[in-house]
Amino acid sequence: MNPFWKQLVIKTTLRNKLKRFSDKAVVSDYVLAKGYREFKITFRRYIKDFILISIGIFSASFGFKGFLLTNHFIDGGATGISLLVSALTEIPLYLLIIGINLPFIVLGYRVMGKIFTIKTVLAISGLALCLALVTFPNVTNDELLVAVFGGFFLGTGIGLAIRGGAVIDGTEVLAIFLSRKLGTTIGDIIMIINVVIFSSAAYLLSIEIALYSMITYLVASKTLDFVVEGIEEYMGATIISAHHKEIREMIINTMGRGVTVYKGQGGFGKNGEKKDIDILYTVLTRLELNKLNVEIEKIDSNAFVVMSGVKDTKGGMIKKRPLKH
């Protein structure tokens, strides 16, 4: 392979490891092959994330313009605030989506890191452009259908964006940040925010619109949970791999998370394989699942990973230590 391309691969996939090498160091074929493999995994993952976020943008835009906007229904979170302000003023929704989410984007950089922030900026900008430039038909004026299907398409869009490692509604970032500062659950904070939003809608618009909007929020929330495979605020990941040492170091150094190591024995095969193994267990937020899966695949694509929902956590590192991405 041409030395130029060899260095290019290393710089794009192993930039954190370049400190080990001087400019004149000879890079082994093993390091090059590993770097090329990581490059392929990362590139493939970014393409998948781009597709998920793009579909999410169009789904959310269809929910907005095809159902909610013409009937002045709102949702919870930052999108709900945007819809409420849009219903009360003549400010276009696409400008409100950017303006209201801007503080959450800045906060997301502190809470979730640079890659997450870049994806979120692109996702929210894409949503604003779609709302400004793409025309969607007004599907129905039936209030119940508007509430249900508007929430369905909006929840699908938000869920697909999360699957792609970004958000188009920054409220959850705020909830994660406040949960670490105040020691409360993410669900409690989101509930308080939404109570304020829907109470304002009842006062400023009408009680009927507020009630229908609550249906929209419930449908969107359940659809979001379904799209992201039913995960809760936190996820517990159990990882079994022959490369457990590398994965443990990745969770600590790259993810910025604590990890517990269990001693176990393999049970695969007719009589059970009596080989001693280390079993890793870590707890993280659902916004970090995308990155964890990518990093594990870089180390061991055959690793056995079990995900389970965790309602809430207490103590440890998850609420106290900033994420390192």
Buried (B, 14 or more C-beta within 10 A) or exposed (E): EEEEEBBEBBEBBBEEEBEEEEEEEEBEEEBBEBBBBBBEBBEEBBEBBBEBBBBBBBBBBBBBBBBBBBBBBBBBBBBBBBBBBBBEEEEEBBBBBBEBBBEBBEBBBEBBBEBBBBBBBBBBBBBBBBBEEEEBEEBBEEBEEBBBBBBBBBBBBBBBBBBBBBBBBBBBBBBBBBBBEEEBBBBBBBEEBBEEBBEBBBEEBEEEBBBBBBBBBBBBBBBBBEBBEEBBBBBBBBBBBEBBEBBBEBBBEBBBBBBEEEEEEEEEEEEEEEEEBBBBBBBBBBBBBBBBBBBBBBBBEEBEBEBEBBEBBEEEBBBEEEBEB
